Amino acid sequence: MKQSEALLYARTLRTLRPAQLLGRARRALPSAAPKVRPAPPVREAAPLPPPAARNASLVGPTTIEHLGERGDVASPGDWTNEAQPLLWLYHLHYFDDLRASGSEQRSAWNDALLDRWIAEHPPGAAPGWDPYPTSIRIVNWVRWARAHGLPAGALASLATQARHLRKNLEFHLLGNHLLANAKALVFAGACFTGREAAEWTSKGLALLERELAEQVLADGGHFERSPMYHSTILEDLLDLLALVRWTPDAFDDPEGLGERLARVAGGMLDWLVRMSHPDGGIALFNDAALGHAPSPSALVEYAVRLGVRPPSPLQPGVTHLDASGYVRVERGRCVAFLDVGEIGPSYLAGHAHADTLSFECSVDGNRLAVNGGTSLYAPGPERQRQRGTAAHSTVEVDGADSSEVWASFRVARRARPIDLRIDDGLARIEVRCAHDGYRRLPGDVVHTRTWRLDERTLGVLDVVDGAFTSAVGRIHLHPHVRAEADGQAVALHRTGAPATRIDAVKGSLELGDGVWAPRFGATLPNQHVRCVPDEGGRSRVQIAW
């Protein structure tokens, strides 16, 4: 191992909790084979209500489409095909099509694939029996069992999966993975009756109560600061709420538990709506992609069907989601989302990007400035690029990332916000914040950014203090925006929209080409505006419409 890599490991490991380190040590030991024995008695219960809408992933008897890629599961070896990325294989083992729109019309395909999985992917085999895909699959199988029934062999497998998961909870990761584990145990417990099923329910609920108290912040946001994972966790809570209300005999206090889940889900709905663009899609901060989790509108519709209060109406002006570190500002024809917070929990930053002080905005209801997005998790140069500062609408200094993102899901030293100030004035909104992520550089650099929004303009003022060789701010443009240089300005052309431009008040502007990754498996060509500061480290641009 190179010295530089060893230092990255050391700086990363020091942020982990003892439970994570202990969990990693345990996972390095040989694990016991799953306990294969008859399933507990099945609980008699009605089908669960329809979940949030999802697109079908089973597009043929053995053809699966996940993450923008199609693959075939025609032979036993396809379940573990190493030519496919691990995330794609995980999705293969989720059986998400069981809860997708129109799944009843594909029931013969799904039943056949389920039977083949049991026969061809033996207990304990990777990757399908890893804890996370096991958790997702348990929930999907229980839903399917409630609606269509499962043969005895599938019920026995379901119970084996629950026993295996109970012994392999993801304490080495924590975060959204452990919540998924907890949800699966609750679903498995509600599917069966008896002492063993009750223990699964009890353990799942205990984990759920503990993790929700930590993972859902006071402003309703999920603590990993990813709108995509926030949506996933919200869907989990709504699924659990449906389970509690449609299976009350499986819980000691179904009314109290249902009220708590509905209250937390309501706060998460409010947060999600405030972190969504006018086009209805989420803002892309940290690991986030469109279409991976149900859309905000689908989650709102699902929640309302379950009796959760609708999200409170959006208001112009400033919405400060202070616990999660985002500010939403709206005035006139523009709404902007500003990242002024931590990249994530200190011990769990695997889904973080080096995007501190980045922003996205929409004008006239359409995205204009964007962050780079996420199209893959596989390790390599493209994953590193997508997590890096240069892929975001913020400032890069001396070619360094504001936080030391590395590998696929690691972060060493992290940027922290400093001196946030918000002024919601009559004439304009002003938000100012700095971060210390570049203080690790030899020049002890601090980046300060100020956004100023009024009826006709969004100004972005950057100040880079300290000794540095180069600094560049980038405003990444949505692919539907075509940019043309016009002296010290850039003209922005949007189909069917009034003229927009970016003017350099301090510093200079340059145009560059790049890609935007709006969803897994997809990248689209786009342009970005490079904002080069003057000799004093000042850059000020103004987006006008």
VEXDREN-497273 format. One line per field, with one value per residue (C-alpha): residue in one letter; x, y, z; residue number from 1. Coordinates in steps of 0.02 Angstrom, whole numbers, plus 32768, in hexadecimal, padded with zeros to 4 digits. Example, Ala and Ser with C-alpha at 12.3 -4.5 7.8 and 13.67 -1.06 7.14 Angstrom:
! VEXDREN-497273
code	c(A/S) .
X	c(8267/82AC) .
Y	c(7F1F/7FCB) .
Z	c(8186/8165) .
pos	c(1/2) .
//
This chain:
! VEXDREN-497273
code	c(M/K/Q/S/E/A/L/L/Y/A/R/T/L/R/T/L/R/P/A/Q/L/L/G/R/A/R/R/A/L/P/S/A/A/P/K/V/R/P/A/P/P/V/R/E/A/A/P/L/P/P/P/A/A/R/N/A/S/L/V/G/P/T/T/I/E/H/L/G/E/R/G/D/V/A/S/P/G/D/W/T/N/E/A/Q/P/L/L/W/L/Y/H/L/H/Y/F/D/D/L/R/A/S/G/S/E/Q/R/S/A/W/N/D/A/L/L/D/R/W/I/A/E/H/P/P/G/A/A/P/G/W/D/P/Y/P/T/S/I/R/I/V/N/W/V/R/W/A/R/A/H/G/L/P/A/G/A/L/A/S/L/A/T/Q/A/R/H/L/R/K/N/L/E/F/H/L/L/G/N/H/L/L/A/N/A/K/A/L/V/F/A/G/A/C/F/T/G/R/E/A/A/E/W/T/S/K/G/L/A/L/L/E/R/E/L/A/E/Q/V/L/A/D/G/G/H/F/E/R/S/P/M/Y/H/S/T/I/L/E/D/L/L/D/L/L/A/L/V/R/W/T/P/D/A/F/D/D/P/E/G/L/G/E/R/L/A/R/V/A/G/G/M/L/D/W/L/V/R/M/S/H/P/D/G/G/I/A/L/F/N/D/A/A/L/G/H/A/P/S/P/S/A/L/V/E/Y/A/V/R/L/G/V/R/P/P/S/P/L/Q/P/G/V/T/H/L/D/A/S/G/Y/V/R/V/E/R/G/R/C/V/A/F/L/D/V/G/E/I/G/P/S/Y/L/A/G/H/A/H/A/D/T/L/S/F/E/C/S/V/D/G/N/R/L/A/V/N/G/G/T/S/L/Y/A/P/G/P/E/R/Q/R/Q/R/G/T/A/A/H/S/T/V/E/V/D/G/A/D/S/S/E/V/W/A/S/F/R/V/A/R/R/A/R/P/I/D/L/R/I/D/D/G/L/A/R/I/E/V/R/C/A/H/D/G/Y/R/R/L/P/G/D/V/V/H/T/R/T/W/R/L/D/E/R/T/L/G/V/L/D/V/V/D/G/A/F/T/S/A/V/G/R/I/H/L/H/P/H/V/R/A/E/A/D/G/Q/A/V/A/L/H/R/T/G/A/P/A/T/R/I/D/A/V/K/G/S/L/E/L/G/D/G/V/W/A/P/R/F/G/A/T/L/P/N/Q/H/V/R/C/V/P/D/E/G/G/R/S/R/V/Q/I/A/W) .
X	c(8000/8043/8062/7FE0/7F5D/7F8B/7F70/7EC5/7E96/7ED1/7E71/7DD6/7DDA/7DEB/7D3B/7CE8/7C89/7CC6/7C2C/7C5D/7D0F/7CD1/7C53/7CDB/7D48/7CB8/7C95/7D48/7D28/7CD7/7C1A/7BA4/7B36/7A80/7A0D/79A0/7906/7849/77FB/7790/76D3/7699/7630/7587/757D/7534/759D/75FA/75C5/761E/76CB/7717/7718/77B5/77DE/77E6/7893/7863/784F/784D/7842/78FB/792C/794D/7968/79BE/7A24/7A0F/7A59/7A04/7A3F/7A02/79E8/79DA/7A56/7A8A/7B2F/7AD5/7AA8/7B61/7B9E/7C40/7C35/7BA7/7BCA/7BA3/7B18/7AC1/7ACF/7A89/79F2/79DE/79CC/7953/78BE/7881/780C/779B/7768/7770/76DB/7682/76DB/763A/7645/76F5/76CB/76F9/77A4/77C0/778A/77FC/788F/786F/786D/790E/7964/793F/7981/7A18/7A58/7A73/7A69/7AFE/7B3B/7B79/7B40/7A88/7A96/7AF7/7A94/7A5A/7A0F/79C8/7970/7923/78F1/789C/782A/77FF/77DD/776E/770A/76F8/76C7/763E/75F6/7613/764F/76F3/7710/7755/7806/7807/77C3/784C/78CD/7881/7893/7946/796E/7928/7990/7A2B/7A0C/79EF/7A9F/7AF0/7AAD/7B15/7B60/7C02/7BA6/7B15/7AAC/7A2C/7A6A/7A41/7996/7975/79A8/7930/78A0/78BC/78B9/7814/77C9/7806/77BF/7717/7712/771D/76E0/772F/77C5/7848/77DF/77BE/7879/7897/7812/7856/7909/78D4/7869/78F2/796E/78EE/78C7/797F/79B4/7923/794D/79FC/79E6/7950/7987/7920/78F8/78B7/7951/79AE/7A59/7ABB/7A87/7A58/79AA/79AA/79CC/7954/78CE/78FC/78F0/784A/7807/7843/77E1/7745/7754/7764/76CE/7667/76A1/7672/75C7/759E/75E7/75BF/75C0/767B/76A5/768F/765E/762C/75D3/7665/76E4/767B/766D/772A/774E/76CD/7717/77C9/7790/7732/77D0/7833/77B0/77C0/787D/7873/77FC/786E/7904/78AE/78B7/781A/7827/77FB/78A6/7920/79B7/7A58/7AC5/7B3C/7B11/7A6D/7A1D/7972/7905/7961/78E3/782B/780C/77D7/7728/7719/774F/76D5/7647/7676/7682/75D9/7588/75CC/7585/7627/760A/7634/76D3/76BC/76B7/7758/7779/77E4/7878/78EF/78D6/7968/7976/79F3/7A0D/7A3B/7A96/7A32/79E1/7955/793D/78B2/7889/782F/7858/78EC/78FE/79AB/79EB/7A8A/7AFC/7B3E/7B4C/7BB5/7BCE/7B7E/7B92/7C47/7C48/7BE2/7C15/7C16/7B93/7BDF/7C26/7CA3/7C17/7C1E/7BD6/7B92/7AE7/7A60/79DA/7942/7902/7853/7836/78CA/7973/79FE/7A94/7AB1/7B2B/7B7B/7B0B/7B30/7B2D/7B91/7BDD/7C63/7D13/7D7D/7DA6/7CF2/7CB0/7D3D/7D16/7C5D/7C81/7D06/7CF1/7D08/7C67/7C01/7BCB/7C4A/7D02/7D9A/7E43/7EEA/7E96/7E67/7DBE/7D6F/7D5A/7DD1/7D5B/7DB0/7D8A/7CD0/7C8C/7D19/7D3E/7DD6/7DE1/7D3E/7D0A/7CA6/7C39/7C69/7C0C/7B65/7AFE/7A51/79F7/7947/7936/78AC/7916/797C/79AD/7A63/7AB4/7B6D/7BD5/7C8B/7CDE/7D85/7DA1/7E36/7E8F/7EED/7F44/7FEE/7F9F/7F1F/7E92/7DDF/7D54/7CC4/7C2A/7B9A/7AF8/7A88/79DC/7961/78D2/7941/79EE/7A4C/7AF9/7B86/7C1C/7CB3/7D47/7DDF/7E50/7EFF/7F8E/7F5F/7F97/7EEF/7E38/7DA2/7CE8/7C75/7BBE/7B87/7AF5/7A63/7A75/79DD/7A3D/7AB0/7B37/7B92/7C21/7BFE/7C96/7C92/7BE9/7B9A/7AF3/7A84/7A04/7974/78EF/784E/7892/78C3/7979/79EE/7AA3/7B34/7B9C/7C49/7C4E/7CF6/7D6C/7D50/7CE4/7D11/7CA7/7CCA/7C79/7C4E/7BC9/7B34/7B05/7A4B/7A2D/7A8A/7ACD/7AB6/7B22/7AF2/7B66/7B59/7BBB/7BFF/7C35/7CDF/7CEC/7DA3/7DC4/7E2C/7EDA/7E8B/7E2F/7D85/7D05/7C57/7BDB/7B26/7AA3/7A1F/7977) .
Y	c(8000/80AC/8129/81A1/8117/80E2/8195/8199/80F8/813E/81E0/8180/80FB/8179/81B9/810F/80DA/8047/7FE5/7FF8/7FBE/7F2A/7F00/7F02/7E90/7E15/7E13/7DDE/7D3E/7CA5/7CB0/7C23/7BDE/7C17/7BAC/7B48/7B03/7B10/7BBC/7BF5/7BF4/7C77/7D06/7D1A/7DCC/7E31/7E77/7F18/7FB8/7FE3/802D/80C8/80B7/806B/803E/7F86/7F37/7E8B/7EAD/7DF9/7D4B/7D52/7E03/7E83/7F3E/7F98/8038/8058/7FAE/7F0E/7E62/7DAF/7D2F/7C96/7C26/7C0A/7C65/7D06/7D24/7D3E/7D7F/7DDC/7E3B/7E9F/7F29/7EF6/7F78/7F2E/7E7F/7EBF/7F03/7E5C/7E0A/7E8E/7E4B/7EFF/7ED3/7E7E/7F2D/7F86/7FC7/7F3B/7EAF/7E48/7E3C/7DF4/7D7C/7CE1/7D29/7D62/7CBC/7C5B/7CCC/7CBE/7C00/7C01/7C74/7BF9/7B68/7BBE/7C33/7BCA/7C10/7C7D/7C97/7D44/7DBF/7D94/7D63/7DFE/7E59/7EEE/7E91/7E12/7EA0/7EE9/7E3D/7E09/7EA1/7E83/7DCA/7DED/7E6A/7DEA/7D61/7DD0/7DF3/7D50/7CCE/7C6F/7BB2/7B58/7B56/7C12/7C30/7BC0/7C24/7CC6/7C8C/7C53/7CFF/7D52/7CE2/7D06/7DC1/7DC1/7D7C/7DF1/7E9F/7F28/7F7A/7F8F/800C/8050/80D8/80AC/7FF8/7FD6/8026/7FB2/7F1E/7F57/7F6C/7EBE/7E6D/7EC4/7E8A/7DD8/7DD6/7E13/7D8D/7CFE/7CD9/7C8A/7CAB/7CB9/7D32/7D9B/7DA6/7DE5/7E69/7E9D/7EAD/7F0A/7F86/7FA6/7FCC/8036/80A2/80BE/80E2/8156/81C1/81D7/81D0/8243/82F3/837B/83CD/8327/8301/825C/8270/8231/82D3/827C/82A7/81FC/8199/820A/81D2/811C/812A/8185/80F7/807D/80D9/80DD/8022/8004/8073/800E/7F6C/7FA8/7FE6/7F4B/7ECE/7F17/7E6D/7E5D/7EF2/7F17/7FCD/7FE1/8087/80D9/8091/80C9/8179/8186/8147/81BE/8252/822F/820D/82B2/8312/82B4/82DD/8396/838D/832D/83A9/8438/83E2/83C2/842C/8471/83E3/836C/8318/831E/8390/832E/8342/82B8/820D/8234/81FF/8214/8179/810E/812B/8153/8205/8288/828C/81CE/81D3/8260/81FE/815F/81BE/8213/816A/812D/81C2/8223/82DF/832F/8397/844C/84C8/8511/85C6/8645/868F/8629/8578/8548/848C/84AF/8400/83B6/8451/8487/852D/853F/85F0/8626/86CF/86F8/867E/862A/85A6/8571/84E9/8512/8496/84E8/844F/83BA/8337/82B5/8261/825D/819E/8180/81E5/815B/81B0/825D/82C5/8353/83CF/844B/84F6/84B2/84E4/84BA/852D/852E/85C4/85C8/8519/84CA/8495/850B/84F1/843E/83CE/833F/82B2/81F9/8172/80E5/80A2/8034/8068/80C1/816B/8195/8173/81DE/8269/826A/827B/8301/83BC/83E3/8385/83FD/84B2/84F2/8525/84B4/84EF/84AF/8418/83D3/8396/83F6/834F/82BC/8246/81A7/80F4/80DC/8106/814E/81FC/822F/82E8/8345/83F8/844A/84E5/8587/8628/860C/86AC/86BD/8761/8758/880F/886B/888F/87F0/8751/873D/869C/869C/8607/85CD/8523/84E4/8453/84A7/84D4/8430/8479/84CF/857C/8565/8592/85BF/85CB/8641/864A/86C6/86AE/8744/8727/87AD/87B1/87B2/876F/86ED/872C/86BA/870A/869D/86D1/8660/8697/8651/8620/85BB/859F/858A/8595/857C/8580/851D/8530/848E/84A7/8433/83DE/843D/84E0/8515/8592/860D/867F/8738/879B/87A1/874C/86A7/86A1/860F/85CF/8566/8525/8583/85EE/86A6/86D6/86B6/86E8/86DC/877A/8786/8819/87E4/8765/8716/8690/85FC/8572/84B9/8415/8387/8307/8302/825F/826F/81B6/8112/80D1/8176/820E/829F/8320/83CE/846F/84CA/857C/858F/8627/8659/86D2/8770/8782/87A5/86FE/8750/8715/875A/8720/874C/86DC/874E/8723) .
Z	c(8000/7FD1/805C/8016/8014/80C4/8100/80AA/8104/81AA/8195/8161/81E9/8275/8250/8265/8300/8368/8335/827E/829E/8304/827D/81F8/8262/8278/81BE/819F/8202/81B3/81C3/81EC/8162/8167/81D0/8159/81B0/819A/81A0/8233/8218/819C/81DD/8189/8148/80BA/802B/804F/7FF6/7F53/7F71/7F20/7E63/7E15/7D62/7D34/7D36/7CF3/7C39/7BFD/7C4B/7C77/7C44/7CCC/7CB7/7D46/7D4F/7C95/7C65/7C2C/7C58/7C48/7CD1/7C63/7CBF/7D75/7D5C/7D2E/7DE5/7E0A/7D62/7D8B/7CE8/7D36/7DB7/7E6A/7E78/7DDF/7E29/7ECE/7E70/7E1A/7EC5/7F09/7EA3/7E98/7E08/7E87/7EC2/7E1A/7DB9/7D5B/7DB8/7DB8/7CFA/7D0D/7D9A/7D36/7D0D/7DC0/7E0C/7D97/7DBD/7E78/7E6D/7E09/7E87/7F13/7EAD/7E60/7EE8/7F85/8036/8064/7FB2/7F81/7F49/7F5C/8013/8044/80CB/8062/7FCC/8046/80A2/8005/7FC4/8068/8060/7FAA/7FC6/805D/7FF7/7F6B/7FE7/8030/7F83/7F24/7FA1/7F9E/7F94/802C/7FE5/7FCD/807C/80C3/8061/80A1/8154/8133/80ED/8189/81FB/8193/8196/8253/8268/81EA/820D/81BD/8256/81F3/8185/81ED/8196/8111/810A/81C1/81AC/8118/8185/820E/8194/814D/81F8/8220/817B/8197/8247/8209/8183/8200/82B0/8348/83B8/832E/82C8/8362/8383/82D1/82E9/8393/8355/82B9/831A/839A/830F/82B5/834D/8372/82C0/8296/832D/82E8/822D/8215/8242/8296/81EE/81A8/813E/813C/818A/80F3/8099/7FF7/7FB3/7F5D/7FFC/8058/7FDD/7FF7/80B5/80A5/803A/80C0/8146/80DB/80B9/8174/8197/811B/816C/821B/81E6/817F/81FD/82A9/8300/82DF/834F/8408/83ED/8337/8351/83AA/832F/829C/82E1/82F8/8249/81FD/825C/8223/8171/816F/819D/811A/8097/80BF/80AB/8007/7FB7/7FEA/7F9C/7EF5/7E58/7E07/7D87/7E14/7E23/7EB4/7EBC/7E9F/7F39/7F72/7F28/7ED2/7E2F/7DE5/7DD4/7E54/7EDF/7EC1/7E8A/7F0A/7EC0/7ECD/7F82/7FAA/7F59/7FB9/805D/8048/8022/80C9/8127/813B/8138/8090/8087/80BC/802B/7FE8/8012/7FB4/800E/807A/80BB/8129/8143/81CB/8211/8168/8128/8090/8068/7FEA/7FA7/7F32/7EE8/7E48/7DBE/7E16/7E9C/7ED8/7F4D/7FAE/8006/80A5/8116/8146/80BF/8130/81DA/8213/821A/817D/80E4/8061/7FF6/8006/7F79/7F87/7F63/7FF4/7FC5/7F21/7EE1/7E65/7E20/7DB1/7D4F/7D04/7D48/7CED/7D30/7D04/7D79/7DB1/7E0B/7DAC/7DEC/7E03/7D7D/7DCE/7E6F/7E21/7E56/7DD6/7D8B/7D5C/7E0B/7E51/7DD5/7DFF/7EB9/7E9F/7EB7/7DFE/7DD5/7E41/7E36/7EB4/7EBE/7EA7/7EE8/7EA6/7E58/7F04/7F41/7FD1/802C/8011/7FB6/7F7B/7F46/7F2B/7FD7/8040/8082/80E7/8118/8103/80E1/816B/8158/81B1/81D9/8185/8177/812B/8106/80BE/8090/8037/7F9C/7F97/7FF0/8022/8060/8090/80C9/80CA/80DE/811F/80A6/8052/80F3/80E2/8048/8062/804C/80D8/805F/8091/800F/8034/7FC5/7FC5/7F63/7F43/7EF9/7EC2/7E46/7DAB/7DDC/7E40/7E6D/7EA6/7EFB/7F22/7F8D/7F99/8029/8041/7FD0/7F37/7E84/7E2F/7E5B/7DEC/7E0E/7D9D/7D76/7D24/7CAD/7C8C/7BE1/7BA1/7BB7/7B28/7B56/7AE4/7B19/7B03/7B3C/7BFA/7BFA/7BC9/7B70/7BA5/7B29/7B69/7AF2/7B09/7B97/7BA1/7B8C/7C1E/7C34/7CAB/7CC0/7D0E/7D88/7DD1/7D83/7CDA/7C8A/7C1B/7BCF/7BDE/7BAB/7C1F/7C4B/7CC0/7D15/7D3C/7D5E/7D73/7CCF/7C73/7C4D/7BDD/7B8E/7BD8/7BED/7C82/7CA2/7CF5/7D65/7D7A/7E0B/7DFC/7E49/7EF1/7EF0/7ECE/7E52/7E3E/7DBB/7DA1/7D53/7D08/7CBA) .
pos	c(1/2/3/4/5/6/7/8/9/10/11/12/13/14/15/16/17/18/19/20/21/22/23/24/25/26/27/28/29/30/31/32/33/34/35/36/37/38/39/40/41/42/43/44/45/46/47/48/49/50/51/52/53/54/55/56/57/58/59/60/61/62/63/64/65/66/67/68/69/70/71/72/73/74/75/76/77/78/79/80/81/82/83/84/85/86/87/88/89/90/91/92/93/94/95/96/97/98/99/100/101/102/103/104/105/106/107/108/109/110/111/112/113/114/115/116/117/118/119/120/121/122/123/124/125/126/127/128/129/130/131/132/133/134/135/136/137/138/139/140/141/142/143/144/145/146/147/148/149/150/151/152/153/154/155/156/157/158/159/160/161/162/163/164/165/166/167/168/169/170/171/172/173/174/175/176/177/178/179/180/181/182/183/184/185/186/187/188/189/190/191/192/193/194/195/196/197/198/199/200/201/202/203/204/205/206/207/208/209/210/211/212/213/214/215/216/217/218/219/220/221/222/223/224/225/226/227/228/229/230/231/232/233/234/235/236/237/238/239/240/241/242/243/244/245/246/247/248/249/250/251/252/253/254/255/256/257/258/259/260/261/262/263/264/265/266/267/268/269/270/271/272/273/274/275/276/277/278/279/280/281/282/283/284/285/286/287/288/289/290/291/292/293/294/295/296/297/298/299/300/301/302/303/304/305/306/307/308/309/310/311/312/313/314/315/316/317/318/319/320/321/322/323/324/325/326/327/328/329/330/331/332/333/334/335/336/337/338/339/340/341/342/343/344/345/346/347/348/349/350/351/352/353/354/355/356/357/358/359/360/361/362/363/364/365/366/367/368/369/370/371/372/373/374/375/376/377/378/379/380/381/382/383/384/385/386/387/388/389/390/391/392/393/394/395/396/397/398/399/400/401/402/403/404/405/406/407/408/409/410/411/412/413/414/415/416/417/418/419/420/421/422/423/424/425/426/427/428/429/430/431/432/433/434/435/436/437/438/439/440/441/442/443/444/445/446/447/448/449/450/451/452/453/454/455/456/457/458/459/460/461/462/463/464/465/466/467/468/469/470/471/472/473/474/475/476/477/478/479/480/481/482/483/484/485/486/487/488/489/490/491/492/493/494/495/496/497/498/499/500/501/502/503/504/505/506/507/508/509/510/511/512/513/514/515/516/517/518/519/520/521/522/523/524/525/526/527/528/529/530/531/532/533/534/535/536/537/538/539/540/541/542/543/544/545) .
//
